[in-house]
Amino acid sequence: MRVSQVRMWRKLGLRVLFLSKCAVTVVIVVITLSAVVSPSLIHTRLLAQSSVDFSQEYASGDVQILPYSLAWYTWISINGTHTIFLAEHSAQYPSPVSAFVGESYNTSLNSRVFVANAIMAIEVYNDTNGNGILDANYATGQTELLYAIVMNASQAFQPNPVAKTSISGIPHYRWGVTYGAIQAILVKNATGVLGTPYGGGAAASYLNIDHFTLSYDYSLVGNVTFLKTSYEIGNVTLVPPTLPNVTLKGLSLSLLHFTLVVGNPYDVTANGSAYDSQTSQTSTKVNDAQISLLGSRAYEFRFNDNYTLLTNPPVSLRAAYAAASSNSLPTGAFQGQGSTDLIRVQDYVRAALPSIAGLPSSSDMNLNTSKLIYRISYPTWGGIGVKHDPTYVAYYIPHLILTSLPVPFDPTILVYLAVAAAAVAIAAFLVVKRSRNTAAKYQKGRNPVPS
């Protein structure tokens, strides 16, 4: 074999050996990066999926609140006001029916406040005195309440993501959700049972509710925000087994709300007079109510409108509002299984208050301290679908403040990236060192080859 050929094969052999070692190193680096960087990227993506991006002007999506429970959210941030809506649902099981809406803003005294309205119960009552509202006083043993409707689960959940439109130059943000084909329980009010029918009890019948839709229209005019809320409850029908003499005909419907205020000490007025649900001994029919912080008006309830009874053709009727005293609820209400869904959503809100409202997560959101419990009542009902659009007004100071963070940052990502960078550096060092050693050995070992 000629000398030139031998030398060529030796060089080729060295290069093959060097390249094979480099290939192994590259494979190691790739595997290392796959094991280190990929989890960090996946982890980052999961973080984004499990939180609201509070840096956006408006957005809708899902957040994980329990392993098998999601909350579909709408978030709006404009002129320093922050609005959060959450509707619980599930991708694995029939969805629970639960929703929550709250607004955070600076009052005229430049004090940050968060005001939320939550439906805690759907009540069925017999308006025996004809005043339109549900009269109840458990201190005296008097109540017109017959049943509570517990919406157990829905077969369909349809969200309507937030969209921004302009009407006469005013921005409007609209969104909503519809729970469809709802399986519910008509829980009987019974004496001597703790918390019944709000926290559980005996079923008078099962129910089918065609749908429950919550729609919202949020707008700002000057230093005032308007939150128009639309409730639409479809036809309600009894489903066996049903106890004897149970009927919905001639009965009235009421939506029991709790107002949750987080911020400075606040006061409530109803029909122009001071009111506190925790100390008042009677419920009061009202046309308006207000929340004030340190004497400055901060929030207004416009309790003076009509609802639509969805007959054929539909009929417009007067809605009835009442500021409700705490003694219009039985002892132990909302301590049973029937109230856990909404409480889960509120727990999520409480934990996220620093990002939602710029308030500490330790802020009080205790239902038992609400100064305004109120009922929206539909005196003429009988199981027929209803639609109603109450309006809530907030008075604020436009103030562009940074009260939230974008997607939560996980410090472990730094660890992943540091390890990945170290792996790359070490691999590069080994490649360079090996190439130098190989080249040196080759140069040192070169000798003439005999012919």
Residue pairs with C-beta under 8 A, 6 or more apart in sequence:
2 451
3 448
3 449
3 451
6 449
7 449
11 442
14 438
14 442
17 438
18 434
18 435
18 438
21 434
22 431
22 434
22 435
25 427
25 430
25 431
25 434
26 427
28 427
29 423
29 424
29 427
32 420
32 423
32 427
33 420
33 423
33 424
36 416
36 419
36 420
36 423
37 416
37 417
37 420
39 416
40 412
40 413
40 416
40 417
40 420
43 410
43 412
43 413
43 416
44 410
44 413
47 407
47 408
47 410
48 407
49 62
49 64
50 63
50 64
51 63
51 407
51 408
52 59
52 61
52 63
52 73
52 75
52 84
52 352
52 355
52 356
53 59
53 75
53 406
53 407
54 75
54 77
54 82
54 355
54 356
54 404
54 405
54 406
55 404
55 405
55 406
56 75
56 77
57 76
57 77
57 78
57 164
58 74
58 75
58 76
58 77
58 78
58 162
58 164
58 173
59 73
59 74
59 75
59 162
60 72
60 73
60 74
60 75
60 159
60 161
60 162
60 175
61 72
61 73
62 70
62 71
62 72
62 73
63 70
63 71
63 73
63 86
63 348
64 70
65 71
65 88
65 344
65 345
65 347
65 348
66 344
68 90
68 91
68 92
68 93
69 88
69 89
69 90
69 96
69 344
70 88
70 89
70 90
70 91
71 86
71 87
71 88
71 89
71 345
71 348
72 86
72 87
72 88
72 89
72 157
72 159
72 177
73 84
73 85
73 86
73 87
74 83
74 84
74 85
74 161
74 162
74 173
74 175
74 216
75 82
75 83
75 84
75 85
75 162
76 82
76 83
76 162
76 173
76 218
77 83
77 404
78 171
78 173
78 220
79 220
79 396
79 398
79 399
79 400
80 105
80 106
80 396
80 397
80 398
80 399
80 400
80 401
81 103
81 104
81 105
81 220
81 225
81 394
81 396
82 103
82 104
82 105
82 356
82 357
82 403
82 404
83 101
83 102
83 103
83 104
83 173
83 218
83 227
84 100
84 101
84 102
84 103
84 104
84 349
84 352
84 356
85 99
85 100
85 101
85 175
85 216
86 99
86 100
86 101
86 345
86 348
86 349
87 98
87 99
87 100
87 157
87 159
87 177
87 214
88 95
88 96
88 97
88 98
88 99
88 341
88 342
88 344
88 345
89 95
89 96
89 154
89 157
89 177
89 179
90 96
93 153
94 152
94 153
94 154
94 155
94 183
95 153
95 154
95 157
95 179
96 151
96 152
96 153
96 154
96 341
97 151
97 153
97 154
97 179
97 182
97 212
97 341
98 341
98 342
98 344
98 345
99 118
99 119
99 177
99 214
99 345
100 116
100 118
100 342
100 345
100 346
100 349
101 116
101 117
101 118
101 216
101 227
101 229
102 114
102 115
102 116
102 117
102 260
102 349
102 356
102 357
103 114
103 115
103 116
103 225
103 227
103 394
104 112
104 113
104 114
104 115
104 356
104 357
104 358
104 359
104 403
105 112
105 113
105 225
105 394
105 396
105 397
106 112
106 113
106 396
106 397
106 399
106 401
107 113
107 263
107 293
107 296
107 298
107 395
107 396
107 397
108 223
108 296
108 297
108 298
108 395
108 396
108 397
109 293
109 294
109 296
110 397
110 399
111 263
111 264
111 293
111 294
112 263
112 357
112 358
112 359
112 403
113 261
113 262
113 263
113 264
113 266
113 293
113 298
114 260
114 261
114 262
114 263
114 353
114 356
114 357
114 359
114 363
115 259
115 260
115 261
115 262
115 291
115 298
115 299
115 394
116 259
116 260
116 261
116 262
116 349
116 365
117 229
117 257
117 258
117 259
117 260
117 392
118 257
118 258
118 260
118 342
118 346
119 255
119 256
119 257
119 342
120 198
120 256
120 257
120 258
120 334
120 339
120 342
120 367
121 148
121 198
121 255
121 256
121 334
122 148
122 149
122 151
122 233
122 253
122 254
122 255
122 256
123 134
123 145
123 147
123 148
123 149
123 253
123 254
123 255
123 256
123 375
124 145
124 146
124 147
124 148
124 149
124 186
124 248
124 251
124 252
124 253
124 254
125 134
125 144
125 145
125 146
125 251
125 252
125 253
125 254
125 377
126 144
126 146
126 250
126 251
126 252
127 133
127 134
127 144
127 252
127 379
128 144
129 135
129 144
131 285
131 320
132 252
132 285
132 318
132 320
132 377
132 379
133 254
133 283
133 285
133 320
133 321
133 322
133 375
133 377
134 144
134 145
134 252
134 254
134 283
134 322
134 328
134 375
134 377
135 142
135 143
135 144
135 283
135 328
136 142
136 143
136 144
136 145
136 283
136 328
136 329
137 143
137 281
137 282
137 283
137 325
137 327
137 328
138 327
138 328
138 329
138 330
138 331
139 281
139 327
143 189
143 328
145 189
145 197
146 188
146 189
146 251
147 186
147 187
147 188
147 189
147 197
147 204
148 186
148 187
148 189
148 197
148 198
148 338
149 184
149 185
149 186
149 187
149 207
149 209
149 236
150 184
150 185
150 187
150 197
150 338
151 179
151 182
151 183
151 184
151 209
151 212
152 182
152 183
152 184
152 185
153 182
153 183
154 179
154 180
154 181
154 182
154 183
154 212
155 180
155 181
155 182
155 183
156 178
156 179
156 180
156 181
157 177
157 178
157 179
157 180
158 177
158 178
158 180
159 175
159 176
159 177
160 174
160 175
160 176
160 177
160 178
160 215
161 175
162 173
162 174
162 175
163 173
163 174
163 175
164 171
164 172
164 173
165 171
165 172
165 174
166 172
167 219
170 219
170 220
170 221
171 219
171 220
172 217
172 218
172 219
173 216
173 217
173 218
173 219
174 215
174 216
174 217
174 218
175 215
175 216
176 213
176 214
176 215
176 216
176 230
177 213
177 214
178 211
178 212
178 213
178 214
179 211
179 212
179 213
180 210
180 211
181 208
181 210
181 211
182 207
182 208
182 209
182 210
182 211
182 212
183 206
183 207
183 208
184 206
184 207
184 208
184 209
184 236
185 203
185 205
185 206
185 207
186 203
186 204
186 205
186 206
186 207
186 238
186 246
187 196
187 197
187 200
187 201
187 202
187 203
187 204
187 338
188 196
188 197
188 201
188 202
188 203
188 204
188 243
189 196
189 197
189 201
190 196
190 197
190 201
190 202
193 201
193 202
194 330
194 331
194 332
194 335
195 201
195 330
195 331
195 332
195 333
195 334
195 335
195 336
196 202
196 330
198 329
198 330
198 333
198 334
198 336
198 338
198 339
199 332
199 333
199 334
199 335
199 336
199 337
199 338
199 339
200 336
200 337
200 338
203 241
204 242
204 243
204 246
205 238
205 239
205 240
205 241
205 242
205 243
205 246
206 238
206 239
206 240
206 241
206 242
207 236
207 237
207 238
207 239
208 236
208 237
208 239
209 233
209 234
209 235
209 236
210 234
210 235
210 236
210 385
211 232
211 233
211 234
212 231
212 232
212 233
212 234
213 230
213 231
213 232
214 229
214 230
214 231
215 229
215 230
215 232
216 227
216 228
216 229
216 230
217 226
217 227
217 228
217 230
218 225
218 226
218 227
218 228
219 225
219 226
220 226
223 395
223 396
223 397
223 398
224 393
224 394
224 395
224 396
225 393
225 394
225 396
226 391
226 392
226 393
227 391
227 392
227 393
227 394
228 389
228 390
228 391
229 389
229 390
229 391
229 392
230 387
230 388
230 389
231 255
231 386
231 387
231 388
231 389
231 390
232 310
232 385
232 386
232 387
232 388
233 253
233 385
233 386
233 387
234 310
234 385
235 310
235 383
235 384
235 385
236 248
236 383
236 385
237 383
238 246
238 247
238 248
238 383
248 381
248 382
248 383
249 382
249 383
250 382
251 381
251 382
251 383
252 377
252 378
252 379
252 380
252 381
253 377
253 378
253 381
253 386
254 375
254 376
254 377
254 378
255 375
255 376
255 377
256 324
256 373
256 375
257 373
257 374
257 375
257 376
258 367
258 370
258 373
259 268
259 291
259 370
259 371
259 372
259 373
259 374
260 346
260 365
260 367
260 370
261 291
261 299
261 370
261 371
262 353
262 357
262 359
262 363
262 364
262 365
263 293
263 359
263 363
264 293
264 294
265 293
265 294
266 291
266 292
266 293
266 298
266 371
267 274
267 291
267 292
267 293
267 295
267 371
268 274
268 275
268 276
268 277
268 289
268 290
268 291
268 292
268 323
268 371
268 372
269 275
269 289
269 290
269 292
270 284
270 286
270 288
270 289
270 323
270 372
271 284
271 286
271 287
271 288
271 289
272 288
275 284
275 289
275 323
275 371
275 372
276 371
277 323
277 324
277 325
277 326
277 370
277 371
277 372
277 373
278 326
278 368
278 369
278 370
278 371
280 323
280 325
280 326
281 325
281 327
282 325
283 322
283 323
283 324
283 325
283 328
283 375
284 322
284 323
285 320
285 321
285 322
286 303
286 321
286 322
286 323
286 374
287 303
287 304
287 321
288 300
288 301
288 302
288 303
288 304
289 300
289 301
289 303
289 323
289 372
289 374
290 297
290 299
290 300
290 301
291 297
291 298
291 299
291 300
291 372
292 298
297 395
298 394
298 395
298 396
299 392
299 393
299 394
299 395
300 392
300 393
300 394
300 395
301 321
301 374
301 390
301 392
302 390
302 391
302 392
302 393
303 321
303 374
303 390
304 321
305 319
305 388
305 389
305 390
305 391
306 316
306 317
306 318
306 319
307 316
307 317
307 318
307 319
307 378
307 386
307 387
307 388
308 314
308 315
308 316
308 317
308 386
308 387
308 388
309 315
309 316
309 317
309 378
309 380
309 381
309 384
309 385
309 386
310 384
310 385
310 386
310 387
311 384
314 387
317 378
317 379
317 380
318 379
319 376
319 377
319 378
319 388
319 390
320 376
320 377
320 378
320 379
321 374
321 375
321 376
321 377
322 374
322 375
322 377
323 372
323 373
323 374
324 373
324 374
324 375
325 373
326 368
326 373
328 373
329 373
334 343
334 367
346 365
349 356
349 365
350 361
350 363
350 365
351 361
352 361
353 359
353 360
353 361
353 363
354 360
354 361
354 403
354 404
355 403
355 404
355 405
356 404
357 403
358 401
358 403
358 404
376 388
376 390
378 386
378 388
